[in-house]
Amino acid sequence: MAGSRVLLSTAAFFARPLAATFELAAECGYTGVEVMVTKDPASQSASVMRDLAAEHGLWIGALHAPALLLTRAVWGKDPIGKIDTATRVAATAKVPLVVMHPPYRWQGAYRRWLLSSLATVEERTGITVAMENMFPVHIGSRPMMLHADQDLDQLIGIPHLVLDTSHAAVAKHDLIEVRQLFGERLRHVHLSDNAGKGWDSHLPPGEGVLDLDGFLRDLAGSGFDGTVSLEVDLRKRIDDPAGLRSLLIDMRQQVESLLAIA
């Protein structure tokens, strides 16, 4: 592995230029980042990402394929095409892992393709493609299952997985139980806290209801050798540069210390 297992996800600064996020990550002692692909052309360009990483002494541990509502048209609307582009960009930028969201319930053909053909893409590109756990969306008091792989048991056929702690909280899943269920298929963690109020809040660790310290100790003790990406919402901190830097440093140091316990 080229650097620390602890990454900073650029999702924390969704509207910020990628170059500025790389610079801030390096200033705060991070040696690695996860790049979320957005409408920013820099996040879509293997050469730009590679040059920024070299400039700031960082390695890119993961590339998050465009899956959000705001990025639904990035790299086309065909989910298979998005994965093909994401793996090609990752291979060129020397990023080992692509993160994707599971299919929506109406994307039956896409799910069948994942089960039958994704391994071929991984073999051809040398890139690991990992699917993250999602959560029900509530319409009023009624939960709506938008993703076909919402239930964890439905992820059994997927060989590589990402555990998103905030998503697990919304779905009312115990973090350690999910880690145990995922077992050796767990490749990557999106780490954030959750407010415990039924929505995906992605709070900085320690600002919600989750026992992330206990989860990280369990993760370290399990023999997990993948990466942990701090994927937190920092929009309220943007206007406080000193406080933002202090938080970024504190988060990194705490996670690094807990992962070193094993």
Backbone torsions as a table, in degrees:
resi	resn	phi	psi	omega
1	MET	NA	138.7	-170.9
2	ALA	-77.4	-16.7	-177.5
3	GLY	-161.6	-166.0	178.7
4	SER	-57.4	150.6	176.8
5	ARG	-72.1	-10.6	-178.0
6	VAL	-93.0	120.8	-178.8
7	LEU	-113.0	157.0	169.6
8	LEU	-107.0	122.0	177.9
9	SER	-78.0	133.4	177.5
10	THR	-70.7	-7.1	174.9
11	ALA	-60.4	-23.7	178.9
12	ALA	-62.0	-22.4	-178.3
13	PHE	-129.2	60.3	-169.6
14	PHE	-55.0	-39.8	-176.4
15	ALA	-97.2	4.6	-177.3
16	ARG	-91.3	142.4	177.2
17	PRO	-56.6	141.6	-176.4
18	LEU	-59.4	-38.5	-178.7
19	ALA	-60.1	-40.6	-180.0
20	ALA	-67.0	-36.7	179.1
21	THR	-68.1	-43.4	176.4
22	PHE	-58.8	-44.2	-179.2
23	GLU	-61.6	-44.8	-179.3
24	LEU	-65.9	-41.0	179.1
25	ALA	-59.4	-44.9	-179.6
26	ALA	-65.3	-41.1	179.2
27	GLU	-61.1	-30.4	-177.0
28	CYS	-94.4	12.6	171.4
29	GLY	88.4	5.8	176.4
30	TYR	-74.6	143.5	174.9
31	THR	-106.9	-7.3	-179.4
32	GLY	-145.1	157.3	178.7
33	VAL	-136.3	158.8	165.7
34	GLU	-111.4	127.1	-178.7
35	VAL	-96.3	121.4	171.1
36	MET	-89.5	124.5	179.7
37	VAL	-72.5	124.5	-179.8
38	THR	-127.9	-163.4	176.3
39	LYS	-76.3	-11.2	176.6
40	ASP	-64.9	117.5	-178.8
41	PRO	-54.9	-30.7	-179.5
42	ALA	-61.8	-35.1	-178.6
43	SER	-75.5	-9.7	-179.7
44	GLN	-103.5	-5.3	-172.4
45	SER	-107.7	118.3	178.8
46	ALA	-61.5	-41.5	-176.9
47	SER	-68.0	-40.4	178.9
48	VAL	-65.3	-45.8	179.4
49	MET	-61.3	-43.0	-179.5
50	ARG	-63.4	-42.3	-180.0
51	ASP	-67.5	-40.5	178.7
52	LEU	-64.7	-40.9	179.0
53	ALA	-61.8	-43.3	179.7
54	ALA	-66.3	-40.0	-178.7
55	GLU	-61.7	-37.9	-174.0
56	HIS	-105.2	8.3	177.1
57	GLY	67.2	34.6	-178.2
58	LEU	-111.8	160.5	167.4
59	TRP	-119.7	148.8	-180.0
60	ILE	-98.7	109.6	-175.3
61	GLY	-85.8	-19.6	-178.7
62	ALA	-157.6	151.1	175.1
63	LEU	-122.7	119.8	-179.2
64	HIS	-90.8	111.4	-179.7
65	ALA	-60.8	150.8	-178.1
66	PRO	-68.5	116.6	-177.1
67	ALA	-136.0	-7.9	-177.1
68	LEU	-80.3	163.2	-179.9
69	LEU	-57.2	-39.5	-177.8
70	LEU	-71.7	-15.6	-178.6
71	THR	-118.5	20.4	-173.5
72	ARG	-62.1	-24.0	-178.9
73	ALA	-99.6	-2.9	179.6
74	VAL	-69.7	128.5	-177.3
75	TRP	62.2	30.9	177.1
76	GLY	84.1	173.0	-177.8
77	LYS	-102.1	-4.5	178.2
78	ASP	-81.1	117.7	-176.4
79	PRO	-62.9	-32.2	177.9
80	ILE	-68.3	-40.5	176.9
81	GLY	-63.1	-36.6	177.6
82	LYS	-62.7	-43.1	179.4
83	ILE	-65.7	-41.1	178.9
84	ASP	-60.0	-46.0	179.6
85	THR	-66.3	-43.6	-178.1
86	ALA	-60.8	-42.1	-179.5
87	THR	-69.3	-36.8	178.4
88	ARG	-66.4	-42.9	177.9
89	VAL	-64.2	-43.9	-179.4
90	ALA	-61.8	-42.9	-180.0
91	ALA	-62.2	-42.4	-179.9
92	THR	-67.9	-37.0	-179.3
93	ALA	-86.3	0.7	-179.2
94	LYS	60.4	43.6	175.0
95	VAL	-100.3	124.6	-170.9
96	PRO	-78.6	-18.0	-169.5
97	LEU	-135.9	134.9	171.5
98	VAL	-112.6	130.5	178.1
99	VAL	-100.5	134.9	178.1
100	MET	-134.2	159.7	172.9
101	HIS	-90.7	154.7	178.2
102	PRO	-70.0	164.9	179.0
103	PRO	-64.3	152.0	167.6
104	TYR	-72.0	161.3	-173.7
105	ARG	-60.3	-29.0	-177.3
106	TRP	-87.7	0.7	-178.3
107	GLN	-98.1	59.2	-177.3
108	GLY	-62.2	-40.2	-179.4
109	ALA	-65.4	-37.3	178.7
110	TYR	-65.7	-43.6	179.0
111	ARG	-62.0	-42.3	178.9
112	ARG	-63.0	-37.6	178.1
113	TRP	-63.8	-41.4	179.3
114	LEU	-58.6	-43.7	-177.2
115	LEU	-72.5	-29.8	-174.5
116	SER	-100.1	-27.1	-168.0
117	SER	-126.1	-13.5	-176.2
118	LEU	-61.1	-38.1	-179.6
119	ALA	-59.6	-34.1	179.1
120	THR	-66.2	-39.8	177.3
121	VAL	-62.7	-43.3	179.9
122	GLU	-63.5	-41.8	179.2
123	GLU	-64.6	-39.5	-177.2
124	ARG	-69.8	-37.6	-173.3
125	THR	-99.9	-20.0	-174.7
126	GLY	76.4	12.2	-178.2
127	ILE	-103.0	134.6	173.0
128	THR	-82.6	128.7	177.9
129	VAL	-111.6	117.4	-173.3
130	ALA	-118.9	138.3	-178.2
131	MET	-100.3	135.5	-179.7
132	GLU	-98.2	152.0	176.5
133	ASN	-68.9	143.5	179.4
134	MET	-117.0	-161.9	-171.5
135	PHE	-152.9	158.3	177.2
136	PRO	-72.7	145.8	174.0
137	VAL	-98.6	130.3	-177.4
138	HIS	-92.3	125.8	171.8
139	ILE	-105.2	99.6	-169.7
140	GLY	69.7	-125.2	177.8
141	SER	-97.3	2.4	-174.6
142	ARG	-101.6	123.9	177.1
143	PRO	-76.7	137.0	177.9
144	MET	-117.6	125.1	-179.1
145	MET	-88.5	101.1	-178.3
146	LEU	-83.6	-28.3	-175.1
147	HIS	-102.7	139.6	-179.2
148	ALA	-63.8	-30.6	-176.7
149	ASP	-103.3	35.2	179.1
150	GLN	-64.1	-46.8	178.6
151	ASP	-72.9	133.0	-174.7
152	LEU	-59.9	-33.0	179.7
153	ASP	-61.6	-25.9	-179.3
154	GLN	-77.4	-5.7	176.9
155	LEU	-89.7	3.1	-175.0
156	ILE	-59.5	-34.3	-177.7
157	GLY	-83.1	-1.0	-177.9
158	ILE	-96.1	123.1	-171.3
159	PRO	-76.9	-24.0	-177.1
160	HIS	-130.7	131.4	-171.5
161	LEU	-130.8	154.2	174.1
162	VAL	-119.2	130.8	177.0
163	LEU	-100.4	112.9	175.6
164	ASP	-97.6	116.0	-172.8
165	THR	-68.5	-36.9	178.5
166	SER	-68.6	-40.5	176.8
167	HIS	-60.9	-42.4	179.7
168	ALA	-62.4	-37.4	179.4
169	ALA	-64.6	-42.0	179.7
170	VAL	-63.6	-37.5	179.4
171	ALA	-80.6	0.2	179.2
172	LYS	63.6	38.2	176.7
173	HIS	-100.8	142.2	175.0
174	ASP	-76.5	130.4	-173.3
175	LEU	-62.5	-43.7	-178.5
176	ILE	-68.6	-37.1	177.2
177	GLU	-64.6	-38.5	177.0
178	VAL	-65.6	-42.7	178.2
179	ARG	-58.9	-42.5	179.3
180	GLN	-66.4	-40.5	179.0
181	LEU	-64.5	-41.9	-179.8
182	PHE	-68.9	-35.1	175.4
183	GLY	55.3	-133.3	-176.2
184	GLU	-73.1	-8.5	177.2
185	ARG	-79.1	-12.3	-179.2
186	LEU	-71.8	119.4	-177.4
187	ARG	-111.2	-23.8	-168.4
188	HIS	-157.7	149.2	178.1
189	VAL	-125.9	132.6	167.1
190	HIS	-96.7	110.4	-173.0
191	LEU	-101.9	124.8	171.7
192	SER	-162.9	164.7	177.4
193	ASP	-92.3	173.0	-179.6
194	ASN	-140.2	143.7	-176.6
195	ALA	-72.3	-15.0	179.8
196	GLY	74.2	24.0	-177.2
197	LYS	-114.0	12.7	173.3
198	GLY	96.3	4.8	177.0
199	TRP	-129.8	167.0	-173.7
200	ASP	-85.5	90.3	-169.1
201	SER	-91.8	-23.8	177.4
202	HIS	48.4	53.2	179.4
203	LEU	-79.0	156.3	171.8
204	PRO	-60.0	146.5	178.5
205	PRO	-52.7	135.9	-179.9
206	GLY	94.1	-6.8	-178.0
207	GLU	-106.0	8.0	179.7
208	GLY	-134.3	-152.0	-172.5
209	VAL	-102.7	-5.2	-173.1
210	LEU	-83.3	144.0	174.6
211	ASP	-88.1	76.7	-177.0
212	LEU	-73.1	-30.3	176.7
213	ASP	-62.6	-45.8	178.8
214	GLY	-64.0	-38.9	177.7
215	PHE	-63.3	-44.8	-178.5
216	LEU	-66.9	-35.9	175.9
217	ARG	-63.9	-42.8	177.9
218	ASP	-64.1	-41.9	179.8
219	LEU	-60.9	-45.8	180.0
220	ALA	-63.1	-40.7	-178.9
221	GLY	-72.0	-16.8	-177.9
222	SER	-80.0	-10.1	-176.1
223	GLY	88.9	9.7	178.2
224	PHE	-56.1	129.0	-179.0
225	ASP	-121.6	19.5	179.0
226	GLY	-90.0	-157.1	-176.5
227	THR	-111.6	152.8	176.9
228	VAL	-122.0	120.8	-176.2
229	SER	-110.8	124.4	174.6
230	LEU	-75.5	104.5	-178.7
231	GLU	-112.8	86.0	-171.1
232	VAL	-122.1	155.8	178.0
233	ASP	-89.8	111.6	-177.1
234	LEU	-114.7	18.3	-175.7
235	ARG	-59.8	-33.9	-178.6
236	LYS	-72.9	-12.4	-177.7
237	ARG	-99.1	-5.8	-172.7
238	ILE	-57.7	-35.9	-176.7
239	ASP	-86.8	8.9	178.0
240	ASP	-128.6	76.4	-174.2
241	PRO	-55.6	-41.8	-178.6
242	ALA	-66.4	-44.7	179.2
243	GLY	-65.6	-36.6	178.9
244	LEU	-63.6	-47.3	179.7
245	ARG	-62.8	-41.0	179.2
246	SER	-62.2	-42.1	179.1
247	LEU	-65.5	-43.7	-179.7
248	LEU	-61.1	-40.4	179.0
249	ILE	-68.1	-45.3	-178.6
250	ASP	-61.8	-43.1	179.9
251	MET	-61.2	-46.8	-179.0
252	ARG	-61.1	-48.5	-176.7
253	GLN	-63.1	-40.5	-179.5
254	GLN	-65.3	-45.5	-178.9
255	VAL	-67.4	-42.4	179.3
256	GLU	-61.0	-40.9	-178.1
257	SER	-67.2	-38.8	-178.6
258	LEU	-72.6	-35.7	178.6
259	LEU	-72.0	-19.8	-178.9
260	ALA	-85.8	0.5	-175.5
261	ILE	-71.7	-29.9	-173.5
262	ALA	-53.3	NA	NA
